[in-house]
Amino acid sequence: MTTTEFAVTGMTCSHCERSVTAEVTQLDGVTAVDVSAATGKLVVTSAAPLDDAAVITAVDEAGYQAVRA
């Protein structure tokens, strides 16, 4: 298992959290997603290391910006 943390900007509510979770969960190998609008943190757990760009693109698809923390 690999855990990676990202900082996400633009989230303000639980709807934002659900949008990010829905996009990131679709990535191959993702086993868990924990996202918090209050802290601006996204923690992704995966079976194998993920490409940071894939996670950042998924967050972008949800309408937010992310960088590896």
Backbone as CSV, one residue per row, in Angstrom:
resi,resn,N_x,N_y,N_z,CA_x,CA_y,CA_z,C_x,C_y,C_z
1,MET,0.833,-1.178,0.000,0.000,0.000,0.000,0.883,1.249,0.000
2,THR,0.438,2.234,-0.744,1.130,3.513,-0.818,0.151,4.616,-0.459
3,THR,0.584,5.557,0.368,-0.243,6.700,0.733,0.449,7.964,0.267
4,THR,-0.302,8.810,-0.443,0.236,10.053,-0.968,-0.676,11.200,-0.567
5,GLU,-0.080,12.320,-0.163,-0.866,13.470,0.270,-0.719,14.623,-0.726
6,PHE,-1.838,15.292,-0.968,-1.881,16.438,-1.861,-2.564,17.594,-1.148
7,ALA,-2.183,18.810,-1.521,-2.873,20.014,-1.060,-3.829,20.424,-2.169
8,VAL,-5.084,20.638,-1.819,-6.110,20.983,-2.811,-6.662,22.363,-2.478
9,THR,-6.732,23.231,-3.487,-7.299,24.563,-3.280,-8.629,24.685,-3.995
10,GLY,-9.476,25.530,-3.437,-10.768,25.811,-4.048,-11.948,25.088,-3.431
11,MET,-11.701,24.111,-2.565,-12.797,23.372,-1.938,-13.366,24.180,-0.774
12,THR,-14.701,24.195,-0.660,-15.332,24.944,0.420,-16.385,24.159,1.191
13,CYS,-16.766,22.964,0.701,-17.886,22.267,1.334,-17.823,20.761,1.087
14,SER,-18.808,20.057,1.638,-18.854,18.601,1.478,-19.110,18.203,0.025
15,HIS,-19.810,19.026,-0.729,-20.017,18.732,-2.150,-18.672,18.721,-2.872
16,CYS,-17.816,19.654,-2.528,-16.473,19.706,-3.111,-15.716,18.412,-2.794
17,GLU,-15.793,17.992,-1.542,-15.126,16.762,-1.123,-15.630,15.563,-1.922
18,ARG,-16.938,15.481,-2.101,-17.517,14.362,-2.851,-17.072,14.386,-4.306
19,SER,-16.972,15.567,-4.903,-16.547,15.685,-6.298,-15.114,15.191,-6.480
20,VAL,-14.237,15.617,-5.595,-12.837,15.182,-5.664,-12.750,13.678,-5.425
21,THR,-13.455,13.187,-4.416,-13.443,11.757,-4.110,-13.908,10.940,-5.307
22,ALA,-14.976,11.372,-5.956,-15.525,10.640,-7.101,-14.513,10.547,-8.240
23,GLU,-13.814,11.631,-8.519,-12.837,11.624,-9.617,-11.607,10.783,-9.287
24,VAL,-11.063,10.963,-8.097,-9.832,10.264,-7.731,-10.074,8.769,-7.558
25,THR,-11.239,8.401,-7.049,-11.567,6.991,-6.848,-11.559,6.215,-8.163
26,GLN,-11.801,6.893,-9.267,-11.834,6.228,-10.578,-10.458,5.820,-11.087
27,LEU,-9.394,6.325,-10.490,-8.050,5.978,-10.944,-7.729,4.529,-10.604
28,ASP,-7.097,3.841,-11.531,-6.720,2.440,-11.316,-5.789,2.305,-10.117
29,GLY,-6.104,1.382,-9.252,-5.261,1.074,-8.111,-5.614,1.806,-6.840
30,VAL,-6.486,2.814,-6.912,-6.860,3.569,-5.718,-7.733,2.690,-4.824
31,THR,-7.340,2.603,-3.553,-8.096,1.782,-2.605,-8.844,2.623,-1.578
32,ALA,-8.398,3.876,-1.356,-9.078,4.757,-0.404,-8.742,6.207,-0.721
33,VAL,-9.707,7.077,-0.445,-9.528,8.519,-0.641,-10.075,9.217,0.599
34,ASP,-9.271,10.105,1.172,-9.710,10.909,2.305,-9.450,12.365,1.941
35,VAL,-10.514,13.148,1.841,-10.383,14.545,1.431,-11.112,15.441,2.421
36,SER,-10.511,16.594,2.718,-11.101,17.528,3.678,-11.059,18.940,3.117
37,ALA,-12.228,19.539,2.957,-12.301,20.932,2.521,-11.756,21.849,3.609
38,ALA,-11.956,21.479,4.862,-11.515,22.308,5.984,-9.996,22.461,6.028
39,THR,-9.284,21.375,5.739,-7.820,21.413,5.794,-7.192,21.567,4.419
40,GLY,-7.961,21.320,3.366,-7.417,21.378,2.013,-6.505,20.212,1.694
41,LYS,-6.691,19.106,2.397,-5.830,17.939,2.197,-6.568,16.809,1.499
42,LEU,-5.835,16.133,0.648,-6.303,14.929,-0.030,-5.277,13.846,0.233
43,VAL,-5.705,12.742,0.798,-4.824,11.608,1.041,-5.341,10.441,0.206
44,VAL,-4.476,9.930,-0.663,-4.849,8.844,-1.562,-4.056,7.602,-1.184
45,THR,-4.765,6.516,-0.953,-4.122,5.227,-0.683,-4.326,4.354,-1.907
46,SER,-3.239,3.702,-2.332,-3.308,2.883,-3.543,-2.506,1.602,-3.366
47,ALA,-2.833,0.632,-4.192,-2.159,-0.658,-4.137,-0.693,-0.532,-4.546
48,ALA,-0.404,0.380,-5.460,0.950,0.643,-5.949,1.093,2.150,-6.110
49,PRO,2.322,2.650,-6.199,2.496,4.094,-6.376,1.728,4.613,-7.598
50,LEU,1.084,5.771,-7.422,0.340,6.405,-8.505,1.177,7.508,-9.129
51,ASP,0.891,7.816,-10.367,1.502,8.956,-11.026,0.855,10.217,-10.462
52,ASP,1.651,11.112,-9.894,1.109,12.344,-9.318,0.271,13.110,-10.339
53,ALA,0.724,13.131,-11.588,0.009,13.865,-12.633,-1.401,13.326,-12.828
54,ALA,-1.592,12.028,-12.670,-2.920,11.433,-12.837,-3.854,11.906,-11.733
55,VAL,-3.349,11.981,-10.506,-4.164,12.458,-9.389,-4.484,13.935,-9.577
56,ILE,-3.492,14.719,-9.948,-3.684,16.153,-10.164,-4.696,16.400,-11.277
57,THR,-4.642,15.606,-12.341,-5.605,15.725,-13.438,-7.004,15.371,-12.965
58,ALA,-7.134,14.336,-12.146,-8.445,13.936,-11.624,-9.040,15.049,-10.763
59,VAL,-8.220,15.671,-9.938,-8.693,16.779,-9.105,-9.100,17.949,-9.991
60,ASP,-8.331,18.198,-11.042,-8.660,19.253,-11.997,-10.004,18.981,-12.670
61,GLU,-10.260,17.728,-12.997,-11.556,17.353,-13.605,-12.714,17.655,-12.668
62,ALA,-12.449,17.588,-11.367,-13.485,17.894,-10.377,-13.661,19.410,-10.202
63,GLY,-12.730,20.187,-10.768,-12.839,21.643,-10.714,-11.964,22.331,-9.695
64,TYR,-10.923,21.627,-9.213,-10.047,22.169,-8.177,-8.593,21.992,-8.590
65,GLN,-7.685,22.589,-7.820,-6.265,22.494,-8.117,-5.578,21.722,-6.997
66,ALA,-4.613,20.887,-7.386,-3.879,20.099,-6.396,-2.392,20.135,-6.690
67,VAL,-1.615,20.035,-5.625,-0.165,19.869,-5.716,0.240,18.839,-4.681
68,ARG,1.296,18.106,-4.974,1.799,17.109,-4.010,2.266,17.823,-2.763
69,ALA,1.834,17.349,-1.622,2.204,17.985,-0.352,3.481,17.384,0.194
